[in-house]
């Protein structure tokens, strides 16, 4: 097993965190990216388990959407 390049991993994470900080990426996407970076450099596969995100996805499916905000002509 090869030793992870911690400096390269840290640089990638800083880029992701910078994108999240200036709001060009939402927190959910930033967490997924950081999880993928960790998995790639450590060789351990994605292990991030966020029960709050699962609950949010469950609740989003329960309530009807009254307005189509993207297509408000």
CHARMM-style PDB file with segment names, atoms N, HN, CA, C and O in Angstrom:
ATOM      1  N   UNK     1       0.847  -1.183   0.000  1.00  0.00      PROA
ATOM      2  CA  UNK     1       0.000   0.000   0.000  1.00  0.00      PROA
ATOM      3  C   UNK     1       0.890   1.243   0.000  1.00  0.00      PROA
ATOM      4  O   UNK     1       1.840   1.345   0.777  1.00  0.00      PROA
ATOM      5  N   UNK     2       0.569   2.172  -0.874  1.00  0.00      PROA
ATOM      6  HN  UNK     2      -0.202   2.090  -1.506  1.00  0.00      PROA
ATOM      7  CA  UNK     2       1.382   3.380  -0.966  1.00  0.00      PROA
ATOM      8  C   UNK     2       0.940   4.410   0.071  1.00  0.00      PROA
ATOM      9  O   UNK     2      -0.211   4.432   0.506  1.00  0.00      PROA
ATOM     10  N   UNK     3       1.879   5.248   0.447  1.00  0.00      PROA
ATOM     11  HN  UNK     3       2.815   5.229   0.094  1.00  0.00      PROA
ATOM     12  CA  UNK     3       1.604   6.286   1.433  1.00  0.00      PROA
ATOM     13  C   UNK     3       0.844   7.431   0.763  1.00  0.00      PROA
ATOM     14  O   UNK     3       1.246   7.880  -0.311  1.00  0.00      PROA
ATOM     15  N   UNK     4      -0.246   7.916   1.371  1.00  0.00      PROA
ATOM     16  HN  UNK     4      -0.572   7.552   2.243  1.00  0.00      PROA
ATOM     17  CA  UNK     4      -1.008   9.018   0.775  1.00  0.00      PROA
ATOM     18  C   UNK     4      -0.178  10.299   0.697  1.00  0.00      PROA
ATOM     19  O   UNK     4       0.659  10.563   1.560  1.00  0.00      PROA
ATOM     20  N   UNK     5      -0.416  11.075  -0.329  1.00  0.00      PROA
ATOM     21  HN  UNK     5      -1.096  10.861  -1.031  1.00  0.00      PROA
ATOM     22  CA  UNK     5       0.225  12.381  -0.479  1.00  0.00      PROA
ATOM     23  C   UNK     5      -0.644  13.398   0.271  1.00  0.00      PROA
ATOM     24  O   UNK     5      -1.568  13.986  -0.292  1.00  0.00      PROA
ATOM     25  N   UNK     6      -0.326  13.586   1.541  1.00  0.00      PROA
ATOM     26  HN  UNK     6       0.424  13.108   1.998  1.00  0.00      PROA
ATOM     27  CA  UNK     6      -1.153  14.416   2.410  1.00  0.00      PROA
ATOM     28  C   UNK     6      -1.210  15.866   1.944  1.00  0.00      PROA
ATOM     29  O   UNK     6      -2.248  16.516   2.066  1.00  0.00      PROA
ATOM     30  N   UNK     7      -0.109  16.373   1.416  1.00  0.00      PROA
ATOM     31  HN  UNK     7       0.735  15.845   1.317  1.00  0.00      PROA
ATOM     32  CA  UNK     7      -0.081  17.766   0.968  1.00  0.00      PROA
ATOM     33  C   UNK     7      -1.022  17.981  -0.220  1.00  0.00      PROA
ATOM     34  O   UNK     7      -1.754  18.970  -0.262  1.00  0.00      PROA
ATOM     35  N   UNK     8      -1.004  17.067  -1.172  1.00  0.00      PROA
ATOM     36  HN  UNK     8      -0.410  16.264  -1.138  1.00  0.00      PROA
ATOM     37  CA  UNK     8      -1.908  17.173  -2.327  1.00  0.00      PROA
ATOM     38  C   UNK     8      -3.366  17.058  -1.879  1.00  0.00      PROA
ATOM     39  O   UNK     8      -4.235  17.772  -2.380  1.00  0.00      PROA
ATOM     40  N   UNK     9      -3.623  16.153  -0.932  1.00  0.00      PROA
ATOM     41  HN  UNK     9      -2.917  15.573  -0.525  1.00  0.00      PROA
ATOM     42  CA  UNK     9      -4.982  15.987  -0.419  1.00  0.00      PROA
ATOM     43  C   UNK     9      -5.444  17.274   0.264  1.00  0.00      PROA
ATOM     44  O   UNK     9      -6.578  17.713   0.072  1.00  0.00      PROA
ATOM     45  N   UNK    10      -4.566  17.870   1.057  1.00  0.00      PROA
ATOM     46  HN  UNK    10      -3.645  17.513   1.213  1.00  0.00      PROA
ATOM     47  CA  UNK    10      -4.915  19.110   1.748  1.00  0.00      PROA
ATOM     48  C   UNK    10      -5.193  20.238   0.757  1.00  0.00      PROA
ATOM     49  O   UNK    10      -6.111  21.030   0.966  1.00  0.00      PROA
ATOM     50  N   UNK    11      -4.417  20.318  -0.309  1.00  0.00      PROA
ATOM     51  HN  UNK    11      -3.671  19.675  -0.479  1.00  0.00      PROA
ATOM     52  CA  UNK    11      -4.643  21.353  -1.330  1.00  0.00      PROA
ATOM     53  C   UNK    11      -6.016  21.196  -1.974  1.00  0.00      PROA
ATOM     54  O   UNK    11      -6.739  22.176  -2.156  1.00  0.00      PROA
ATOM     55  N   UNK    12      -6.370  19.966  -2.317  1.00  0.00      PROA
ATOM     56  HN  UNK    12      -5.783  19.170  -2.169  1.00  0.00      PROA
ATOM     57  CA  UNK    12      -7.685  19.728  -2.922  1.00  0.00      PROA
ATOM     58  C   UNK    12      -8.806  20.107  -1.964  1.00  0.00      PROA
ATOM     59  O   UNK    12      -9.804  20.706  -2.366  1.00  0.00      PROA
ATOM     60  N   UNK    13      -8.633  19.753  -0.690  1.00  0.00      PROA
ATOM     61  HN  UNK    13      -7.823  19.267  -0.363  1.00  0.00      PROA
ATOM     62  CA  UNK    13      -9.665  20.083   0.299  1.00  0.00      PROA
ATOM     63  C   UNK    13      -9.799  21.594   0.473  1.00  0.00      PROA
ATOM     64  O   UNK    13     -10.907  22.104   0.636  1.00  0.00      PROA
ATOM     65  N   UNK    14      -8.686  22.305   0.441  1.00  0.00      PROA
ATOM     66  HN  UNK    14      -7.785  21.891   0.308  1.00  0.00      PROA
ATOM     67  CA  UNK    14      -8.741  23.767   0.553  1.00  0.00      PROA
ATOM     68  C   UNK    14      -9.495  24.377  -0.623  1.00  0.00      PROA
ATOM     69  O   UNK    14     -10.227  25.351  -0.446  1.00  0.00      PROA
ATOM     70  N   UNK    15      -9.327  23.821  -1.813  1.00  0.00      PROA
ATOM     71  HN  UNK    15      -8.733  23.029  -1.956  1.00  0.00      PROA
ATOM     72  CA  UNK    15     -10.067  24.314  -2.978  1.00  0.00      PROA
ATOM     73  C   UNK    15     -11.565  24.121  -2.785  1.00  0.00      PROA
ATOM     74  O   UNK    15     -12.358  25.017  -3.074  1.00  0.00      PROA
ATOM     75  N   UNK    16     -11.945  22.947  -2.295  1.00  0.00      PROA
ATOM     76  HN  UNK    16     -11.301  22.219  -2.060  1.00  0.00      PROA
ATOM     77  CA  UNK    16     -13.365  22.659  -2.066  1.00  0.00      PROA
ATOM     78  C   UNK    16     -13.920  23.589  -0.989  1.00  0.00      PROA
ATOM     79  O   UNK    16     -14.999  24.158  -1.154  1.00  0.00      PROA
ATOM     80  N   UNK    17     -13.188  23.741   0.108  1.00  0.00      PROA
ATOM     81  HN  UNK    17     -12.312  23.278   0.242  1.00  0.00      PROA
ATOM     82  CA  UNK    17     -13.657  24.613   1.182  1.00  0.00      PROA
ATOM     83  C   UNK    17     -13.744  26.068   0.729  1.00  0.00      PROA
ATOM     84  O   UNK    17     -14.637  26.800   1.155  1.00  0.00      PROA
ATOM     85  N   UNK    18     -12.826  26.485  -0.127  1.00  0.00      PROA
ATOM     86  HN  UNK    18     -12.100  25.891  -0.473  1.00  0.00      PROA
ATOM     87  CA  UNK    18     -12.892  27.838  -0.677  1.00  0.00      PROA
ATOM     88  C   UNK    18     -14.138  28.034  -1.523  1.00  0.00      PROA
ATOM     89  O   UNK    18     -14.771  29.088  -1.468  1.00  0.00      PROA
ATOM     90  N   UNK    19     -14.490  27.026  -2.301  1.00  0.00      PROA
ATOM     91  HN  UNK    19     -13.976  26.169  -2.345  1.00  0.00      PROA
ATOM     92  CA  UNK    19     -15.707  27.106  -3.120  1.00  0.00      PROA
ATOM     93  C   UNK    19     -16.950  27.160  -2.247  1.00  0.00      PROA
ATOM     94  O   UNK    19     -17.898  27.884  -2.551  1.00  0.00      PROA
ATOM     95  N   UNK    20     -16.946  26.394  -1.160  1.00  0.00      PROA
ATOM     96  HN  UNK    20     -16.176  25.806  -0.913  1.00  0.00      PROA
ATOM     97  CA  UNK    20     -18.091  26.415  -0.246  1.00  0.00      PROA
ATOM     98  C   UNK    20     -18.165  27.759   0.472  1.00  0.00      PROA
ATOM     99  O   UNK    20     -19.255  28.279   0.709  1.00  0.00      PROA
ATOM    100  N   UNK    21     -17.024  28.313   0.813  1.00  0.00      PROA
ATOM    101  HN  UNK    21     -16.138  27.890   0.620  1.00  0.00      PROA
ATOM    102  CA  UNK    21     -16.980  29.588   1.538  1.00  0.00      PROA
ATOM    103  C   UNK    21     -17.516  30.733   0.686  1.00  0.00      PROA
ATOM    104  O   UNK    21     -18.218  31.603   1.202  1.00  0.00      PROA
ATOM    105  N   UNK    22     -17.199  30.750  -0.613  1.00  0.00      PROA
ATOM    106  HN  UNK    22     -16.629  30.043  -1.032  1.00  0.00      PROA
ATOM    107  CA  UNK    22     -17.693  31.846  -1.460  1.00  0.00      PROA
ATOM    108  C   UNK    22     -19.025  31.503  -2.130  1.00  0.00      PROA
ATOM    109  O   UNK    22     -19.445  32.175  -3.072  1.00  0.00      PROA
ATOM    110  N   UNK    23     -19.671  30.474  -1.647  1.00  0.00      PROA
ATOM    111  HN  UNK    23     -19.330  29.928  -0.882  1.00  0.00      PROA
ATOM    112  CA  UNK    23     -21.035  30.079  -2.041  1.00  0.00      PROA
ATOM    113  C   UNK    23     -21.157  29.628  -3.494  1.00  0.00      PROA
ATOM    114  O   UNK    23     -22.258  29.648  -4.044  1.00  0.00      PROA
ATOM    115  N   UNK    24     -20.065  29.224  -4.128  1.00  0.00      PROA
ATOM    116  HN  UNK    24     -19.171  29.207  -3.681  1.00  0.00      PROA
ATOM    117  CA  UNK    24     -20.189  28.673  -5.473  1.00  0.00      PROA
ATOM    118  C   UNK    24     -20.490  27.174  -5.408  1.00  0.00      PROA
ATOM    119  O   UNK    24     -20.711  26.531  -6.434  1.00  0.00      PROA
ATOM    120  N   UNK    25     -20.495  26.622  -4.177  1.00  0.00      PROA
ATOM    121  HN  UNK    25     -20.315  27.144  -3.343  1.00  0.00      PROA
ATOM    122  CA  UNK    25     -20.826  25.211  -3.963  1.00  0.00      PROA
ATOM    123  C   UNK    25     -21.594  25.117  -2.644  1.00  0.00      PROA
ATOM    124  O   UNK    25     -21.201  25.744  -1.659  1.00  0.00      PROA
ATOM    125  N   UNK    26     -22.678  24.347  -2.611  1.00  0.00      PROA
ATOM    126  HN  UNK    26     -22.996  23.838  -3.411  1.00  0.00      PROA
ATOM    127  CA  UNK    26     -23.437  24.206  -1.372  1.00  0.00      PROA
ATOM    128  C   UNK    26     -22.708  23.264  -0.405  1.00  0.00      PROA
ATOM    129  O   UNK    26     -21.806  22.525  -0.800  1.00  0.00      PROA
ATOM    130  N   UNK    27     -23.114  23.307   0.863  1.00  0.00      PROA
ATOM    131  HN  UNK    27     -23.846  23.907   1.185  1.00  0.00      PROA
ATOM    132  CA  UNK    27     -22.436  22.511   1.884  1.00  0.00      PROA
ATOM    133  C   UNK    27     -22.527  21.016   1.599  1.00  0.00      PROA
ATOM    134  O   UNK    27     -21.572  20.274   1.825  1.00  0.00      PROA
ATOM    135  N   UNK    28     -23.671  20.586   1.105  1.00  0.00      PROA
ATOM    136  HN  UNK    28     -24.447  21.190   0.920  1.00  0.00      PROA
ATOM    137  CA  UNK    28     -23.874  19.163   0.828  1.00  0.00      PROA
ATOM    138  C   UNK    28     -22.887  18.669  -0.233  1.00  0.00      PROA
ATOM    139  O   UNK    28     -22.288  17.603  -0.087  1.00  0.00      PROA
ATOM    140  N   UNK    29     -22.726  19.450  -1.296  1.00  0.00      PROA
ATOM    141  HN  UNK    29     -23.212  20.315  -1.415  1.00  0.00      PROA
ATOM    142  CA  UNK    29     -21.779  19.076  -2.349  1.00  0.00      PROA
ATOM    143  C   UNK    29     -20.340  19.134  -1.853  1.00  0.00      PROA
ATOM    144  O   UNK    29     -19.514  18.305  -2.234  1.00  0.00      PROA
ATOM    145  N   UNK    30     -20.040  20.120  -0.999  1.00  0.00      PROA
ATOM    146  HN  UNK    30     -20.711  20.793  -0.690  1.00  0.00      PROA
ATOM    147  CA  UNK    30     -18.688  20.231  -0.448  1.00  0.00      PROA
ATOM    148  C   UNK    30     -18.348  19.010   0.403  1.00  0.00      PROA
ATOM    149  O   UNK    30     -17.243  18.477   0.315  1.00  0.00      PROA
ATOM    150  N   UNK    31     -19.298  18.571   1.224  1.00  0.00      PROA
ATOM    151  HN  UNK    31     -20.196  19.004   1.295  1.00  0.00      PROA
ATOM    152  CA  UNK    31     -19.051  17.375   2.043  1.00  0.00      PROA
ATOM    153  C   UNK    31     -18.834  16.144   1.177  1.00  0.00      PROA
ATOM    154  O   UNK    31     -17.964  15.320   1.459  1.00  0.00      PROA
ATOM    155  N   UNK    32     -19.623  16.028   0.133  1.00  0.00      PROA
ATOM    156  HN  UNK    32     -20.330  16.697  -0.096  1.00  0.00      PROA
ATOM    157  CA  UNK    32     -19.445  14.881  -0.768  1.00  0.00      PROA
ATOM    158  C   UNK    32     -18.074  14.915  -1.437  1.00  0.00      PROA
ATOM    159  O   UNK    32     -17.410  13.885  -1.556  1.00  0.00      PROA
ATOM    160  N   UNK    33     -17.652  16.105  -1.873  1.00  0.00      PROA
ATOM    161  HN  UNK    33     -18.191  16.942  -1.775  1.00  0.00      PROA
ATOM    162  CA  UNK    33     -16.337  16.228  -2.518  1.00  0.00      PROA
ATOM    163  C   UNK    33     -15.215  15.890  -1.550  1.00  0.00      PROA
ATOM    164  O   UNK    33     -14.273  15.184  -1.912  1.00  0.00      PROA
ATOM    165  N   UNK    34     -15.307  16.387  -0.327  1.00  0.00      PROA
ATOM    166  HN  UNK    34     -16.072  16.961  -0.033  1.00  0.00      PROA
ATOM    167  CA  UNK    34     -14.269  16.092   0.663  1.00  0.00      PROA
ATOM    168  C   UNK    34     -14.237  14.603   0.965  1.00  0.00      PROA
ATOM    169  O   UNK    34     -13.165  14.020   1.127  1.00  0.00      PROA
ATOM    170  N   UNK    35     -15.408  13.989   1.042  1.00  0.00      PROA
ATOM    171  HN  UNK    35     -16.279  14.462   0.911  1.00  0.00      PROA
ATOM    172  CA  UNK    35     -15.471  12.547   1.278  1.00  0.00      PROA
ATOM    173  C   UNK    35     -14.814  11.784   0.134  1.00  0.00      PROA
ATOM    174  O   UNK    35     -14.094  10.814   0.370  1.00  0.00      PROA
ATOM    175  N   UNK    36     -15.056  12.213  -1.099  1.00  0.00      PROA
ATOM    176  HN  UNK    36     -15.641  13.001  -1.290  1.00  0.00      PROA
ATOM    177  CA  UNK    36     -14.440  11.555  -2.255  1.00  0.00      PROA
ATOM    178  C   UNK    36     -12.928  11.754  -2.272  1.00  0.00      PROA
ATOM    179  O   UNK    36     -12.184  10.843  -2.637  1.00  0.00      PROA
ATOM    180  N   UNK    37     -12.473  12.942  -1.879  1.00  0.00      PROA
ATOM    181  HN  UNK    37     -13.077  13.682  -1.583  1.00  0.00      PROA
ATOM    182  CA  UNK    37     -11.031  13.198  -1.807  1.00  0.00      PROA
ATOM    183  C   UNK    37     -10.395  12.278  -0.776  1.00  0.00      PROA
ATOM    184  O   UNK    37      -9.370  11.652  -1.049  1.00  0.00      PROA
ATOM    185  N   UNK    38     -10.995  12.192   0.405  1.00  0.00      PROA
ATOM    186  HN  UNK    38     -11.827  12.701   0.627  1.00  0.00      PROA
ATOM    187  CA  UNK    38     -10.469  11.297   1.445  1.00  0.00      PROA
ATOM    188  C   UNK    38     -10.423   9.855   0.964  1.00  0.00      PROA
ATOM    189  O   UNK    38      -9.444   9.145   1.193  1.00  0.00      PROA
ATOM    190  N   UNK    39     -11.485   9.428   0.300  1.00  0.00      PROA
ATOM    191  HN  UNK    39     -12.281  10.004   0.114  1.00  0.00      PROA
ATOM    192  CA  UNK    39     -11.536   8.049  -0.191  1.00  0.00      PROA
ATOM    193  C   UNK    39     -10.451   7.796  -1.227  1.00  0.00      PROA
ATOM    194  O   UNK    39      -9.818   6.740  -1.223  1.00  0.00      PROA
ATOM    195  N   UNK    40     -10.237   8.757  -2.111  1.00  0.00      PROA
ATOM    196  HN  UNK    40     -10.752   9.614  -2.115  1.00  0.00      PROA
ATOM    197  CA  UNK    40      -9.245   8.581  -3.163  1.00  0.00      PROA
ATOM    198  C   UNK    40      -7.823   8.522  -2.600  1.00  0.00      PROA
ATOM    199  O   UNK    40      -7.022   7.694  -3.032  1.00  0.00      PROA
ATOM    200  N   UNK    41      -7.510   9.379  -1.655  1.00  0.00      PROA
ATOM    201  HN  UNK    41      -8.161  10.052  -1.304  1.00  0.00      PROA
ATOM    202  CA  UNK    41      -6.146   9.427  -1.136  1.00  0.00      PROA
ATOM    203  C   UNK    41      -5.856   8.335  -0.107  1.00  0.00      PROA
ATOM    204  O   UNK    41      -4.716   7.884   0.003  1.00  0.00      PROA
ATOM    205  N   UNK    42      -6.851   7.911   0.634  1.00  0.00      PROA
ATOM    206  HN  UNK    42      -7.777   8.277   0.544  1.00  0.00      PROA
ATOM    207  CA  UNK    42      -6.606   6.886   1.652  1.00  0.00      PROA
ATOM    208  C   UNK    42      -6.910   5.485   1.149  1.00  0.00      PROA
ATOM    209  O   UNK    42      -6.490   4.504   1.763  1.00  0.00      PROA
ATOM    210  N   UNK    43      -7.643   5.373   0.027  1.00  0.00      PROA
ATOM    211  HN  UNK    43      -7.984   6.170  -0.473  1.00  0.00      PROA
ATOM    212  CA  UNK    43      -7.986   4.073  -0.528  1.00  0.00      PROA
ATOM    213  C   UNK    43      -9.031   3.335   0.275  1.00  0.00      PROA
ATOM    214  O   UNK    43      -9.117   2.109   0.202  1.00  0.00      PROA
ATOM    215  N   UNK    44      -9.821   4.055   1.035  1.00  0.00      PROA
ATOM    216  HN  UNK    44      -9.750   5.050   1.095  1.00  0.00      PROA
ATOM    217  CA  UNK    44     -10.785   3.408   1.918  1.00  0.00      PROA
ATOM    218  C   UNK    44     -12.221   3.489   1.447  1.00  0.00      PROA
ATOM    219  O   UNK    44     -13.077   2.977   2.169  1.00  0.00      PROA
ATOM    220  N   UNK    45     -12.556   4.036   0.392  1.00  0.00      PROA
ATOM    221  HN  UNK    45     -11.861   4.453  -0.194  1.00  0.00      PROA
ATOM    222  CA  UNK    45     -13.959   4.098   0.000  1.00  0.00      PROA
ATOM    223  C   UNK    45     -14.708   5.153   0.797  1.00  0.00      PROA
ATOM    224  O   UNK    45     -14.257   5.590   1.856  1.00  0.00      PROA
ATOM    225  N   UNK    46     -15.833   5.547   0.282  1.00  0.00      PROA
ATOM    226  HN  UNK    46     -16.199   5.193  -0.579  1.00  0.00      PROA
ATOM    227  CA  UNK    46     -16.606   6.613   0.921  1.00  0.00      PROA
ATOM    228  C   UNK    46     -17.281   6.095   2.175  1.00  0.00      PROA
ATOM    229  O   UNK    46     -18.020   5.111   2.133  1.00  0.00      PROA
ATOM    230  N   UNK    47     -17.025   6.758   3.289  1.00  0.00      PROA
ATOM    231  HN  UNK    47     -16.424   7.557   3.323  1.00  0.00      PROA
ATOM    232  CA  UNK    47     -17.577   6.313   4.567  1.00  0.00      PROA
ATOM    233  C   UNK    47     -18.428   7.378   5.225  1.00  0.00      PROA
ATOM    234  O   UNK    47     -18.910   7.169   6.338  1.00  0.00      PROA
ATOM    235  N   UNK    48     -18.628   8.517   4.573  1.00  0.00      PROA
ATOM    236  HN  UNK    48     -18.235   8.686   3.669  1.00  0.00      PROA
ATOM    237  CA  UNK    48     -19.412   9.584   5.182  1.00  0.00      PROA
ATOM    238  C   UNK    48     -20.865   9.148   5.274  1.00  0.00      PROA
ATOM    239  O   UNK    48     -21.491   8.821   4.267  1.00  0.00      PROA
ATOM    240  N   UNK    49     -21.387   9.148   6.477  1.00  0.00      PROA
ATOM    241  HN  UNK    49     -20.878   9.414   7.296  1.00  0.00      PROA
ATOM    242  CA  UNK    49     -22.784   8.795   6.694  1.00  0.00      PROA
ATOM    243  C   UNK    49     -23.432   9.978   7.390  1.00  0.00      PROA
ATOM    244  O   UNK    49     -23.089  10.300   8.527  1.00  0.00      PROA
ATOM    245  N   UNK    50     -24.352  10.613   6.721  1.00  0.00      PROA
ATOM    246  HN  UNK    50     -24.631  10.350   5.797  1.00  0.00      PROA
ATOM    247  CA  UNK    50     -24.989  11.800   7.268  1.00  0.00      PROA
ATOM    248  C   UNK    50     -26.478  11.527   7.424  1.00  0.00      PROA
ATOM    249  O   UNK    50     -27.239  11.688   6.469  1.00  0.00      PROA
ATOM    250  N   UNK    51     -26.910  11.111   8.629  1.00  0.00      PROA
ATOM    251  HN  UNK    51     -26.292  10.980   9.405  1.00  0.00      PROA
ATOM    252  CA  UNK    51     -28.329  10.808   8.818  1.00  0.00      PROA
ATOM    253  C   UNK    51     -29.221  12.025   8.615  1.00  0.00      PROA
ATOM    254  O   UNK    51     -30.376  11.880   8.214  1.00  0.00      PROA
ATOM    255  N   UNK    52     -28.705  13.226   8.886  1.00  0.00      PROA
ATOM    256  HN  UNK    52     -27.767  13.344   9.212  1.00  0.00      PROA
ATOM    257  CA  UNK    52     -29.500  14.434   8.668  1.00  0.00      PROA
ATOM    258  C   UNK    52     -29.833  14.623   7.203  1.00  0.00      PROA
ATOM    259  O   UNK    52     -30.940  15.041   6.867  1.00  0.00      PROA
ATOM    260  N   UNK    53     -28.887  14.320   6.328  1.00  0.00      PROA
ATOM    261  HN  UNK    53     -27.987  13.981   6.601  1.00  0.00      PROA
ATOM    262  CA  UNK    53     -29.128  14.440   4.891  1.00  0.00      PROA
ATOM    263  C   UNK    53     -30.163  13.411   4.439  1.00  0.00      PROA
ATOM    264  O   UNK    53     -31.016  13.717   3.606  1.00  0.00      PROA
ATOM    265  N   UNK    54     -30.093  12.204   4.976  1.00  0.00      PROA
ATOM    266  HN  UNK    54     -29.400  11.955   5.652  1.00  0.00      PROA
ATOM    267  CA  UNK    54     -31.079  11.181   4.624  1.00  0.00      PROA
ATOM    268  C   UNK    54     -32.475  11.604   5.059  1.00  0.00      PROA
ATOM    269  O   UNK    54     -33.446  11.389   4.333  1.00  0.00      PROA
ATOM    270  N   UNK    55     -32.580  12.204   6.245  1.00  0.00      PROA
ATOM    271  HN  UNK    55     -31.791  12.379   6.835  1.00  0.00      PROA
ATOM    272  CA  UNK    55     -33.878  12.667   6.730  1.00  0.00      PROA
ATOM    273  C   UNK    55     -34.398  13.808   5.863  1.00  0.00      PROA
ATOM    274  O   UNK    55     -35.590  13.858   5.562  1.00  0.00      PROA
ATOM    275  N   UNK    56     -33.524  14.720   5.459  1.00  0.00      PROA
ATOM    276  HN  UNK    56     -32.555  14.679   5.703  1.00  0.00      PROA
ATOM    277  CA  UNK    56     -33.928  15.818   4.585  1.00  0.00      PROA
ATOM    278  C   UNK    56     -34.463  15.285   3.259  1.00  0.00      PROA
ATOM    279  O   UNK    56     -35.490  15.757   2.772  1.00  0.00      PROA
ATOM    280  N   UNK    57     -33.781  14.311   2.677  1.00  0.00      PROA
ATOM    281  HN  UNK    57     -32.947  13.928   3.073  1.00  0.00      PROA
ATOM    282  CA  UNK    57     -34.249  13.728   1.421  1.00  0.00      PROA
ATOM    283  C   UNK    57     -35.589  13.029   1.601  1.00  0.00      PROA
ATOM    284  O   UNK    57     -36.438  13.076   0.710  1.00  0.00      PROA
ATOM    285  N   UNK    58     -35.784  12.381   2.748  1.00  0.00      PROA
ATOM    286  HN  UNK    58     -35.094  12.344   3.471  1.00  0.00      PROA
ATOM    287  CA  UNK    58     -37.060  11.717   3.023  1.00  0.00      PROA
ATOM    288  C   UNK    58     -38.177  12.754   3.131  1.00  0.00      PROA
ATOM    289  O   UNK    58     -39.257  12.564   2.573  1.00  0.00      PROA
ATOM    290  N   UNK    59     -37.919  13.848   3.848  1.00  0.00      PROA
ATOM    291  HN  UNK    59     -37.041  14.003   4.301  1.00  0.00      PROA
ATOM    292  CA  UNK    59     -38.940  14.878   4.033  1.00  0.00      PROA
ATOM    293  C   UNK    59     -39.246  15.620   2.740  1.00  0.00      PROA
ATOM    294  O   UNK    59     -40.390  16.014   2.515  1.00  0.00      PROA
ATOM    295  N   UNK    60     -38.247  15.818   1.889  1.00  0.00      PROA
ATOM    296  HN  UNK    60     -37.317  15.498   2.072  1.00  0.00      PROA
ATOM    297  CA  UNK    60     -38.481  16.513   0.622  1.00  0.00      PROA
ATOM    298  C   UNK    60     -39.497  15.773  -0.233  1.00  0.00      PROA
ATOM    299  O   UNK    60     -40.244  16.396  -0.987  1.00  0.00      PROA
ATOM    300  N   UNK    61     -39.533  14.459  -0.123  1.00  0.00      PROA
ATOM    301  HN  UNK    61     -38.926  13.952   0.490  1.00  0.00      PROA
ATOM    302  CA  UNK    61     -40.475  13.673  -0.903  1.00  0.00      PROA
ATOM    303  C   UNK    61     -41.881  13.664  -0.332  1.00  0.00      PROA
ATOM    304  O   UNK    61     -42.815  13.257  -1.024  1.00  0.00      PROA
ATOM    305  N   UNK    62     -42.065  14.107   0.925  1.00  0.00      PROA
ATOM    306  HN  UNK    62     -41.307  14.439   1.486  1.00  0.00      PROA
ATOM    307  CA  UNK    62     -43.373  14.055   1.566  1.00  0.00      PROA
ATOM    308  C   UNK    62     -44.264  15.248   1.248  1.00  0.00      PROA
ATOM    309  O   UNK    62     -45.490  15.128   1.252  1.00  0.00      PROA
ATOM    310  N   UNK    63     -43.665  16.381   0.976  1.00  0.00      PROA
ATOM    311  HN  UNK    63     -42.669  16.478   0.972  1.00  0.00      PROA
ATOM    312  CA  UNK    63     -44.448  17.592   0.793  1.00  0.00      PROA
ATOM    313  C   UNK    63     -44.561  17.946  -0.685  1.00  0.00      PROA
ATOM    314  O   UNK    63     -43.575  17.886  -1.419  1.00  0.00      PROA
ATOM    315  N   UNK    64     -45.770  18.316  -1.122  1.00  0.00      PROA
ATOM    316  HN  UNK    64     -46.572  18.365  -0.525  1.00  0.00      PROA
ATOM    317  CA  UNK    64     -45.943  18.666  -2.535  1.00  0.00      PROA
ATOM    318  C   UNK    64     -45.257  19.991  -2.858  1.00  0.00      PROA
ATOM    319  O   UNK    64     -45.107  20.851  -1.991  1.00  0.00      PROA
ATOM    320  N   UNK    65     -44.856  20.138  -4.079  1.00  0.00      PROA
ATOM    321  HN  UNK    65     -44.979  19.439  -4.783  1.00  0.00      PROA
ATOM    322  CA  UNK    65     -44.275  21.389  -4.548  1.00  0.00      PROA
ATOM    323  C   UNK    65     -45.399  22.217  -5.155  1.00  0.00      PROA
ATOM    324  O   UNK    65     -46.017  21.810  -6.138  1.00  0.00      PROA
ATOM    325  N   UNK    66     -45.658  23.368  -4.571  1.00  0.00      PROA
ATOM    326  HN  UNK    66     -45.156  23.699  -3.772  1.00  0.00      PROA
ATOM    327  CA  UNK    66     -46.760  24.200  -5.044  1.00  0.00      PROA
ATOM    328  C   UNK    66     -46.352  25.115  -6.188  1.00  0.00      PROA
ATOM    329  O   UNK    66     -47.177  25.450  -7.038  1.00  0.00      PROA
ATOM    330  N   UNK    67     -45.109  25.514  -6.218  1.00  0.00      PROA
ATOM    331  HN  UNK    67     -44.439  25.241  -5.527  1.00  0.00      PROA
ATOM    332  CA  UNK    67     -44.650  26.425  -7.258  1.00  0.00      PROA
ATOM    333  C   UNK    67     -43.437  25.836  -7.951  1.00  0.00      PROA
ATOM    334  O   UNK    67     -42.596  25.180  -7.336  1.00  0.00      PROA
ATOM    335  N   UNK    68     -43.373  26.086  -9.228  1.00  0.00      PROA
ATOM    336  HN  UNK    68     -44.057  26.619  -9.727  1.00  0.00      PROA
ATOM    337  CA  UNK    68     -42.182  25.715  -9.985  1.00  0.00      PROA
ATOM    338  C   UNK    68     -41.311  26.964 -10.058  1.00  0.00      PROA
ATOM    339  O   UNK    68     -41.417  27.753 -10.997  1.00  0.00      PROA
ATOM    340  N   UNK    69     -40.449  27.135  -9.057  1.00  0.00      PROA
ATOM    341  HN  UNK    69     -40.363  26.494  -8.294  1.00  0.00      PROA
ATOM    342  CA  UNK    69     -39.676  28.365  -8.904  1.00  0.00      PROA
ATOM    343  C   UNK    69     -38.714  28.597 -10.062  1.00  0.00      PROA
ATOM    344  O   UNK    69     -38.373  29.744 -10.347  1.00  0.00      PROA
ATOM    345  N   UNK    70     -38.277  27.564 -10.721  1.00  0.00      PROA
ATOM    346  HN  UNK    70     -38.554  26.631 -10.489  1.00  0.00      PROA
ATOM    347  CA  UNK    70     -37.318  27.724 -11.813  1.00  0.00      PROA
ATOM    348  C   UNK    70     -37.979  28.205 -13.100  1.00  0.00      PROA
ATOM    349  O   UNK    70     -37.318  28.790 -13.957  1.00  0.00      PROA
ATOM    350  N   UNK    71     -39.274  27.964 -13.238  1.00  0.00      PROA
ATOM    351  HN  UNK    71     -39.811  27.488 -12.541  1.00  0.00      PROA
ATOM    352  CA  UNK    71     -39.954  28.320 -14.488  1.00  0.00      PROA
ATOM    353  C   UNK    71     -41.085  29.320 -14.253  1.00  0.00      PROA
ATOM    354  O   UNK    71     -42.182  29.161 -14.788  1.00  0.00      PROA
ATOM    355  N   UNK    72     -40.815  30.341 -13.459  1.00  0.00      PROA
ATOM    356  HN  UNK    72     -39.924  30.470 -13.024  1.00  0.00      PROA
ATOM    357  CA  UNK    72     -41.833  31.367 -13.218  1.00  0.00      PROA
ATOM    358  C   UNK    72     -41.753  32.419 -14.317  1.00  0.00      PROA
ATOM    359  O   UNK    72     -41.155  33.475 -14.107  1.00  0.00      PROA
ATOM    360  N   UNK    73     -42.315  32.170 -15.435  1.00  0.00      PROA
ATOM    361  HN  UNK    73     -42.800  31.313 -15.606  1.00  0.00      PROA
ATOM    362  CA  UNK    73     -42.233  32.985 -16.605  1.00  0.00      PROA
ATOM    363  C   UNK    73     -42.344  34.411 -16.444  1.00  0.00      PROA
ATOM    364  OT1 UNK    73     -42.279  35.150 -17.427  1.00  0.00      PROA
TER     365      UNK     73
END
